[in-house]
Amino acid sequence: MLKAIIFDCDGVLVDTEKDGHRVAFNRAFAKMNLPHEWSVEKYHELLQIAGGKERMRHFFNEAGWPDDVGDRDAFIKQLHKLKTDLFMQIIESGKLPLRPGVARFVDEAIADGITLAVCSTSNERAVNLIVEKLIGPERKKHFAAILAGDVVSKKKPDPEIYHLALMKLHLNPRECVVIEDSRVGLLAAKAAGAFCVVTTNYYTEREDSSEADVVVPELGDKGHEKITVRFLKALVKD
């Protein structure tokens, strides 16, 4: 039976990539006088690399590192901290709302006594802020685990973060449904043995999601539900 629903964060809870993370990366480049600006198309390409620090390292390995950078690890750490601060300002501004149906769906799960969790490769501070500010402090109390950032050594599509969540929740993977938005996340969820629903967005709607149990464009608000907790309970039971 269904005992837990585990959300990815970026692109699932909030459509953060296009006007959130990408914008924050570009603002960080500008503040550090770096001659780079990631277009929507370039960022779509870079999203195949999970994790912000990993994404920047991959980019600089291809585009070339600034001449004055000696310690690359320290440079990436500094740039990523600045980017995270700028991203959090965007979240605090309230300009990025929850995706359709997220609040409705979370409330359904809480009412049904389903355990909730978040597993994300994004920065821990940013993920917690999204849950606290946009999901809301009352709903956040019902999340049994929020795993993010560098809590694991291997990022998605490796299933390590989902294995960690299952261990913390003391659950069998077949008792859980993961909600992801990308192929990278889908592969991680399925490798962990969980059911997976993919809610597509601008960046992921053309990706191959054939391994998913269900693919929808959004969770859907009341009256326009695409996925309900009742539906997921039937999915897991079958």
C-alpha positions as CSV (number, residue, x, y, z in Angstrom):
1,M,0.0,0.0,0.0
2,L,1.0,3.6,-0.5
3,K,2.9,4.9,2.5
4,A,5.0,7.8,1.2
5,I,5.2,10.4,-1.6
6,I,8.6,11.8,-2.4
7,F,9.0,15.0,-4.4
8,D,11.8,16.3,-6.4
9,C,12.0,20.1,-5.9
10,D,13.0,22.1,-8.9
11,G,10.6,21.8,-11.8
12,V,8.2,19.7,-9.6
13,L,7.2,21.9,-6.7
14,V,8.1,25.2,-8.4
15,D,9.1,25.9,-12.0
16,T,12.4,27.3,-10.9
17,E,14.8,26.5,-13.7
18,K,14.0,29.0,-16.5
19,D,13.3,32.1,-14.4
20,G,14.9,31.1,-11.2
21,H,18.2,29.1,-11.3
22,R,19.2,30.2,-14.8
23,V,18.6,33.8,-13.9
24,A,20.5,33.4,-10.6
25,F,23.5,31.8,-12.4
26,N,23.6,34.7,-14.9
27,R,23.4,37.3,-12.1
28,A,26.3,35.5,-10.3
29,F,28.4,35.6,-13.5
30,A,27.8,39.3,-13.9
31,K,28.6,40.1,-10.2
32,M,31.9,38.3,-10.6
33,N,32.6,40.0,-13.9
34,L,32.5,36.7,-15.9
35,P,31.7,37.0,-19.6
36,H,29.0,34.3,-19.6
37,E,25.3,34.3,-19.9
38,W,23.4,31.1,-20.2
39,S,20.6,31.2,-22.7
40,V,17.4,29.1,-22.3
41,E,18.8,26.7,-24.9
42,K,22.2,26.4,-23.2
43,Y,20.7,25.9,-19.8
44,H,18.5,23.1,-21.2
45,E,21.7,21.4,-22.3
46,L,23.4,21.9,-18.9
47,L,20.4,20.5,-17.1
48,Q,21.5,17.0,-18.1
49,I,24.2,17.5,-15.4
50,A,22.6,17.1,-12.0
51,G,23.7,19.6,-9.3
52,G,24.6,23.3,-9.6
53,K,28.3,23.0,-8.7
54,E,28.7,20.0,-11.1
55,R,26.9,22.0,-13.8
56,M,29.3,24.9,-13.4
57,R,32.4,22.7,-13.4
58,H,31.2,21.0,-16.6
59,F,30.6,24.3,-18.2
60,F,34.0,25.8,-17.3
61,N,35.7,22.6,-18.4
62,E,34.2,23.1,-21.9
63,A,34.2,27.0,-22.1
64,G,37.6,27.5,-20.3
65,W,38.3,28.6,-16.8
66,P,39.0,32.3,-15.9
67,D,42.8,33.0,-16.1
68,D,43.0,34.2,-12.5
69,V,41.5,31.0,-11.0
70,G,44.0,29.0,-9.2
71,D,41.9,26.8,-6.9
72,R,39.1,25.6,-9.0
73,D,37.2,24.0,-6.1
74,A,37.3,27.2,-4.1
75,F,36.2,29.2,-7.1
76,I,33.2,26.9,-7.8
77,K,32.3,27.0,-4.1
78,Q,32.4,30.8,-4.0
79,L,30.4,31.2,-7.2
80,H,27.8,28.7,-6.2
81,K,27.3,30.4,-2.8
82,L,26.7,33.7,-4.6
83,K,24.3,32.1,-7.0
84,T,22.4,30.5,-4.1
85,D,22.1,33.8,-2.3
86,L,20.7,35.4,-5.5
87,F,18.3,32.5,-6.1
88,M,17.0,32.8,-2.6
89,Q,16.3,36.5,-3.2
90,I,14.2,35.4,-6.2
91,I,12.2,32.9,-4.1
92,E,11.8,35.5,-1.3
93,S,10.3,37.9,-3.9
94,G,7.4,35.5,-4.4
95,K,7.7,35.8,-8.2
96,L,7.9,32.0,-8.6
97,P,4.6,30.4,-7.4
98,L,4.0,26.7,-6.8
99,R,3.2,24.7,-9.9
100,P,-0.5,24.0,-10.4
101,G,-1.9,21.3,-8.1
102,V,1.0,21.1,-5.7
103,A,-0.8,22.6,-2.7
104,R,-4.0,20.7,-3.4
105,F,-2.0,17.4,-3.7
106,V,0.0,18.0,-0.6
107,D,-3.2,18.7,1.4
108,E,-4.7,15.5,0.1
109,A,-1.7,13.5,1.2
110,I,-1.7,15.1,4.7
111,A,-5.4,14.4,5.1
112,D,-4.8,10.7,4.1
113,G,-1.9,10.3,6.5
114,I,0.6,9.7,3.7
115,T,4.3,10.4,4.6
116,L,5.8,13.3,2.6
117,A,9.5,13.9,1.7
118,V,11.7,15.9,-0.7
119,C,14.8,14.6,-2.4
120,S,16.7,17.2,-4.5
121,T,20.2,17.7,-5.8
122,S,19.8,21.5,-5.3
123,N,21.3,23.5,-2.5
124,E,19.8,22.6,0.9
125,R,19.2,26.2,2.0
126,A,17.2,26.8,-1.2
127,V,15.1,23.7,-1.0
128,N,14.2,24.3,2.6
129,L,13.3,27.9,1.7
130,I,11.0,26.8,-1.1
131,V,9.2,24.3,1.2
132,E,9.0,26.8,4.1
133,K,7.9,29.9,2.0
134,L,5.9,28.4,-0.8
135,I,4.5,25.1,0.5
136,G,4.1,26.8,3.8
137,P,5.3,26.3,7.4
138,E,2.2,24.3,8.5
139,R,2.5,21.9,5.6
140,K,6.2,21.7,6.1
141,K,5.6,20.1,9.5
142,H,4.2,17.1,7.8
143,F,7.4,16.4,5.7
144,A,9.3,13.6,7.4
145,A,12.5,14.3,5.4
146,I,14.0,17.0,3.2
147,L,17.2,15.7,1.6
148,A,19.1,18.1,-0.6
149,G,22.5,19.3,-1.7
150,D,25.5,17.2,-0.9
151,V,23.9,14.7,1.5
152,V,25.0,12.0,-1.0
153,S,28.2,11.5,-2.9
154,K,26.5,10.6,-6.2
155,K,23.9,12.8,-7.8
156,K,20.9,11.7,-9.9
157,P,20.5,9.6,-12.1
158,D,22.3,7.6,-9.4
159,P,19.6,6.4,-7.0
160,E,21.7,7.1,-3.8
161,I,19.5,10.0,-2.6
162,Y,16.4,7.8,-2.9
163,H,18.0,4.9,-1.2
164,L,18.9,7.3,1.7
165,A,15.3,8.6,1.8
166,L,13.9,5.0,2.0
167,M,16.3,4.2,4.7
168,K,15.4,7.2,6.8
169,L,11.7,6.6,6.2
170,H,12.0,2.9,7.0
171,L,10.1,2.0,3.8
172,N,10.1,-0.5,1.0
173,P,10.5,1.3,-2.4
174,R,7.2,-0.4,-3.6
175,E,5.4,1.6,-0.9
176,C,6.5,4.9,-2.3
177,V,5.7,7.1,-5.3
178,V,8.4,9.6,-6.5
179,I,7.3,12.7,-8.4
180,E,10.0,13.9,-10.8
181,D,10.1,16.2,-13.8
182,S,13.1,15.0,-15.7
183,R,14.7,11.9,-17.2
184,V,17.6,12.2,-14.8
185,G,15.3,12.1,-11.8
186,L,13.1,9.4,-13.3
187,L,16.1,7.1,-13.8
188,A,17.1,7.7,-10.2
189,A,13.7,6.9,-8.9
190,K,13.3,3.7,-11.0
191,A,16.8,2.5,-10.1
192,A,15.8,2.8,-6.4
193,G,12.8,0.6,-7.2
194,A,10.0,3.2,-6.6
195,F,7.0,4.0,-8.6
196,C,7.5,7.3,-10.5
197,V,5.2,10.0,-11.8
198,V,6.7,12.6,-14.2
199,T,5.2,16.1,-14.3
200,T,6.8,17.7,-17.3
201,N,7.7,21.3,-17.8
202,Y,9.2,23.6,-20.4
203,Y,12.7,22.0,-20.2
204,T,11.6,18.4,-19.9
205,E,8.4,18.0,-22.0
206,R,10.4,16.6,-24.9
207,E,12.5,14.1,-22.9
208,D,12.0,10.4,-23.0
209,S,9.9,9.4,-20.0
210,S,8.9,6.0,-21.2
211,E,10.0,4.3,-18.0
212,A,7.6,6.4,-15.9
213,D,4.4,4.9,-14.4
214,V,2.5,8.0,-15.3
215,V,3.4,11.2,-17.3
216,V,1.3,14.4,-16.9
217,P,1.9,18.1,-17.7
218,E,1.1,19.1,-14.1
219,L,-0.6,17.7,-10.9
220,G,-3.6,20.0,-11.6
221,D,-5.6,22.2,-9.4
222,K,-9.0,21.2,-7.9
223,G,-11.5,20.6,-10.6
224,H,-8.7,20.0,-13.1
225,E,-6.8,17.2,-11.3
226,K,-4.4,15.2,-13.4
227,I,-3.1,13.1,-10.5
228,T,-4.7,12.5,-7.1
229,V,-3.6,10.7,-4.0
230,R,-6.5,8.3,-4.5
231,F,-5.1,7.5,-8.0
232,L,-1.6,6.8,-6.6
233,K,-3.0,4.5,-4.0
234,A,-4.7,2.4,-6.7
235,L,-1.4,2.5,-8.8
236,V,0.6,1.1,-5.9
237,K,-2.0,-1.5,-5.0
238,D,-2.1,-2.8,-8.6
